[in-house]
Amino acid sequence: MRRCLTDGVRTDNHSCPLIPEEPQIHESAQGPRATPAAGRTASTLRPVPGPRSAAMPRPGRPGPGPAKPAPPAPRPQPVSGAVQAAHPENRSAPQVQLIPASPVGALDAADEAVDLLLDSGRAPGDILVLTTGDDHPWAAHELSFGEAAYWAQHEAGEDVFFARAGTTDRLKARPVVVVAVNDDGGDGVAAALSGARERAGALMIVCGDPERINAVLGAGV
């Protein structure tokens, strides 16, 4: 039996109107993400950031607009057996993952790895991104405001920080270091990976040519 409230008086009435239930709102399915960077061609153009404004997000923070679809899970390849056994006595050595990419596609692969880390719950301040060649566009953008402001962001430790591998002597350790091997094959990659490993607390992700990276890491970097 339903009890209705009519003019302030509660009555028992089988014919009192029903209160419609609120419609359920179903979360819309997210669409697929773009093809991973490893398959991109050299003709892909990377947008260069313009002047910073209040509406421009900093690394690791979403900007305005519709929600970004979740990226597809990358398929990192395990490093060779020689690499995994390079430091068997050092149990605190970070885990090393390799994402195959050409020098042209290494930056995009690194960006996708960062997106996946953030989506999995990693804090932006946990992540350091290093490049062995040209600066990441975000690093070039922030450096345009002066080195003092650029390094102040590193000291704050609140966001993903992008830097050249050659500046590792100024960089603090972070739980995750992502390395984009985007140079043309110089001899500095060994030193870059060595510095990256020293600053990676738990995980080092290397985006580049697998044969070249395994040869360097397998040599005991």
N, C-alpha and C positions, 0 to 999 in steps of 0.2 A: 504493500500500500504506500502510495506517495503522499508526502505531506507538503502542501502548497502554502505559501504565504500570500494572502489576498488582503489588500488594504490594511496591512499590519496585523492580520489575524491568521494564525496557522490553522488550516483545515485539512481534513483527510478527503482526498478527492482523486479518484482513478483517472480523471480526465484532465488533470492539470498539465500544462505544457511542459515538454521536456526541454532541458537546456542542451543545446547541441554541443557536442564535444569539439574542442579546438582541433582543427586539422593538423596532422603531423607534418612536420617539415623535414623532408629527407635531404640528406646532404648529397649534393650533386657529385657525380663521379668526375674525377679529374682526367683530363685528356692525356694523351701520350706526349712524351718529351721529344725533343729533336734528336736526330741521329747523333751518337757519341762522336767526339772530336777526332778519334783515330781515323775515321773514314773520310774526313774532310780534305778537300784538295787545296793546293797552294794558292788558288785564286780567291779563297775566302778572305774578305776584308774585315778587320776588327775595328769597331767604332772607337774613335778617340774621344775621351771625355772632354766636355767643354768646361767653361768656368763653373766653379762650385757655387751652388745656391742653397738656400735653406731646404728646398724640396729634394735635393740630391742625396740619396742615401750613402752612407759610408760603407766600407767593406763589411760584409757579414750582417747587414741590417736591411730588411726589406723596405722598399720604397712604396709610394702610393700606387693604387691601381688594383686590378684583379689579382687574386691569389695565384701564385706561380705553381704550375703543375709539378708534381713530384718527379724528380729526374729518374730515369731508369737506372737500376742497379748496375754499376760498372762491373766488369769482369777482370779484376786484377789478377795477373799471373804470378804465381809464386816464383821467387828468385831461385836460381840454381842451387843444387845441393852444396856446391862449394861456397856459395854466398852464405847460406844458412849456417854453415859450420865455420865461418871465418873467425868468429869469436866465441867458441864453445865455453870458454871459461868465464865469460862475462854474462851473467844471467840478467843483468839490467840493460843489456843492449836492446834497442827498440826493434819491434817487428818491422820487416821491410816488405813492401808490396810494390809490384811493378805494373804500370798501366802502359801498354804499347802505344806509342805515338811518334809521328815524324817530328822533326824540329819545328815545322810550320804548325802542326796541330798540338804541340805540347802545352801551350798556354791554355787552349780550350779544354784539353784533357784535365789540366790542373784545376781550372774553374769548375768543371763538373765534379771532380773529386771533392772540392770544397763544399759545393752545394749538397752533395750527398752526406758529408760529415755534419753539416748544419741541420739537415733534415732528420738525421739520426739522433740529434740531441746534443751534439758537441757545441760548447759555447764558442762564440766568435773569437774570444781572446785566447782560446786553446790552440789556434791554428796560425802557423807561419808558412808563407809561400815564398819560395826562392826561385829565381830564374838564373840559368847559366849564361844566357845571352842577353838580348835586349830587355829593358825593364818591362814589367807588367804594366799595362795601361794605367791601372790605379796608382802604382808607384810613381809613374811619370806625372800623372795628374797632381798628386799630393806634393811632389817635389817642386812643382811650379809655384807653390806658395812659400817655398823656402825650406831649407834643410832643418831649421829649428822646429818648425811646425810639424814637419814630417816625422822626425825622431821623437817628438813629444807624444805622438800617437803610439809609437812603439812602447815608450815608457809607461803610458797609461794602461796598456794591455787590455783594452776593452773590445777591440775589433780584430778581425783578420788583418794581419800585417803582411805587406808585399815588399820584398827587397831583393837586391842582387845577391847571388851567392858569394860574391867577393867581399861582402860587408859583414860576414858572419862574426868577425871579431867584435862587432858592436851590438850583436843580437843576443837577447836573453833566450834561454831554453824555453820551449813550449811543449805541451804533450804531443802535438802532431806537427810534423814538418812535411810539406808537400813541395817537391822539387820538379820544376819544368825544365827539362834539358832541351832548351830551344836555341842552342848555339849551333854553329856550322861544323862542329867536329874538332874543336881545339883541344889542347892538352889540359885545360883547366877543370875538366869535369871531375877528375879524381879528387882534387882538392875541394871542389864544391860539394861532392857527396860525402866526403870525410867530415867537413864542417857541418853539413846538415845532420849527419848521424849523431854528432856530438851534442847537438841542440834539440834532438828529438827525444822526448821523455818516454813515449810509449810506442809511437808509430811513425815510420817514414814512408811516404808514398812517392815513388819516382815515376814521372811521366816522360817517356822517351823511347829510343831504340833499344829493344831488349838485348840484342847481341852486344851492343856497345856498353850498356849498363852492367850486364852480367860480367863482362870482361873486366870492368873496372872494380866492381864490388868483389868479384871472385879473387882479385889480386890481393885482397886483405885490407881494404880501405877501412 
